[in-house]
Amino acid sequence: MTTAYPSSRVTAPLGAFVDGVREAVGRGLPPDVTAYLVGERLAPYLGVPDLLAPAEREGDPDGYRQHVLHAEPDGSFSVVALVWLPGQRTAVHDHVSWCVTGVHEGEEHERRYRLVPDGPASRLVAVEDVINPRGAVCGFAPPGDIHRVWNACGTKAISLHVYGADIVRLGSSVRRVYEAPVVDDL
């Protein structure tokens, strides 16, 4: 993954979206409720043509690219665009905070996992495969947020992510990377 940091240029739709997220996050509600409210604010902006600047739509042939669009000064949330070229994927991972994602262009495939105690250790079990088309929104809050995401399409995919953390300071929303299960089929 490569990261591009915010420019001083903010589109009008992005500014309006950030204002809506700020209002939802400012309520100080539990993480799962905050994620739900942020998801409601994200949905109307998915697919809006002028939401992202041309540079924020650029991918990287070496791995999916993270464009940080906004980081709230108090660290309470960040807005990121992830650009996926065909075949690009994440490792199996979980997150540092609540997260809301929405597919802006293309589609994302996701495999969700559950961590199952197995004697002195634990193992991952795939529990669900999801295809998120353009316009799809999902949100989650740790624990129980282990997944892998990839672009299985023949075209670029772009998703918008809102994290309840300062991604500029942290560099990523990933808390932990897991070894993929030996048997990763559902």
N, C-alpha and C positions, 0 to 999 in steps of 0.2 A: 504494500500500500504506500502510495505517496500522498503528501499533504500539501495543499495550497491554502494560504491564509487570506483572510478577508481583505478586499480592496476597499478604498474609500467610496466606491460607487455602490449605491444600494438602489435597486429598482423600487418603484412605487409599490408594486404588489408585495415585494419582500419586506419592505418597511411596515406595511399594514399587517402582514402576517406576524412579524416579530412583535408588534404592539399587542396583537391578540394573545400571543404566547405569554408575553410579559404579564398581562392581566390574569390569565389562568394560573400561572405559576405564583403570582403574587398573593393568591388566596391562601397559600400555606396549607393546603389540604394534603391528605395522605398520598404517597406516590402513585398508587393505582388509580385514584380519582383524578389526580393531576394529569396522568397520562391520557385518561379518557377525554378530559377537557381539551388538552392540547390536540388530540386527534380530531376532535370536532372542528378546531380552528384550522388544522392542516388541510382537511379534505377539499374545501373550495378552491385551494390554490394549486392543486395537482393538475398538471397539463396546461396551466396558464402560460402562453408562449413567451411573454416577456418577464417571467419571474426571475430567470437566471440570465446573467450576462454571457456572451459567447465563450469567454475564457472559463466560466464555471461549468460549461458543458463538455469540456475537454477530458478525454480519458488518457490512460498511460498504458502502452503495450506491455509493460513489465508487471502490472498488477492494478487492481481497482484503485481509483483515485478519490481522495477525500478533499473536497473544497469546503473549508470553514467559511460559512456565509455570515455568521454573527456569533459572537460570544458576549453574553450579558456581562457588563462590568463587575457586578457583584458575584459572578461565578455561578449563578443559579440555573442557567441553561445555555445551551449552544445549539445553533442550527447548522447542519452540514448537508451538502449534496454529495452523494457517492455516485461516481460514474464507473459503470461496469462495461468493459468490452466483452464480446462473446467468449464464453468459457472461463471468465475470471470468477474466483470464489474466495471466501474467507476460510480460515481455519474454524474448527468447532470452538466456540467461545461463549462466555457470558459477559455481563456488563457491570460497570461501576455504579450505575444509577438507572432510574426509570428511562424508558426510551419509547419514542413514537416514530414509526416509519410510514412513508407513503410513496407509492410508485408514481413518479412524475412522467416517465417515458419508458416504453418497453414493458418487460415483466421480470420479476425476480422469483427464483425458486428458493424455498427454505425447507430445511429439515430440522425439526425440533427434537430435543433429547430430554431424557429424565435421568438424573443421577441416582443409581440404585445401590444401596449398601450391599457388599458382597464379602462377608468375612471381615478381615482387617482393612480391606480396601473398598473401593467403590468402582462401579462400571457404568458406562453410558448405554442407554437403550434408546434407539430411535422410536419416537412415539407418533410422529405425524409429518407428512410431507404436505407443503402448501405451495400453490402457485399464486403469486400476487400480481394481478394484471394492473395496467395503468388505472389509477384512481383508488386502488386498494390501500387501506390504512390499517395498521395494527399497532398495538401498544402493549408494553409489559413492564413489570417492575421485578427486580430480584427479590427473592430467589426464584428459580424456575424459569430462567430466561436463557437456557443453553440452546444454541442453534448454530447452523452453518447456512450461509446465503451464497447464491451463485446466479450467474446469468447463463441460462441454457439456450438462449435465443441466438439467432444469427445476426442480430443488430445490437447497437448500444442500448443499455438500460441506465436510467437515472432515477435514484431514489432520494427523497428528502428525509433527514433524520433530525429529531429534536431530542437532545439528551439533557437530563437534569444535572449537568456537570459542566465544568469549564474545559472544553476540549482543546483550547489553545494551550492551557497550562499542562493538561495531562497528555496531550498528543494523540490520544485515542480513547474510545469509550470501552475498550476491552479491559475487563478485570483479569480474566484468566483464560488461557488457551488450553484445551483438553486434547489428549491423544484421541484421534478418531477411533471408534470401535473397530475391532477386527471384522466383525460382521456389521455392516452399516445399512442393511436392507430392512425395509419394513415388512 
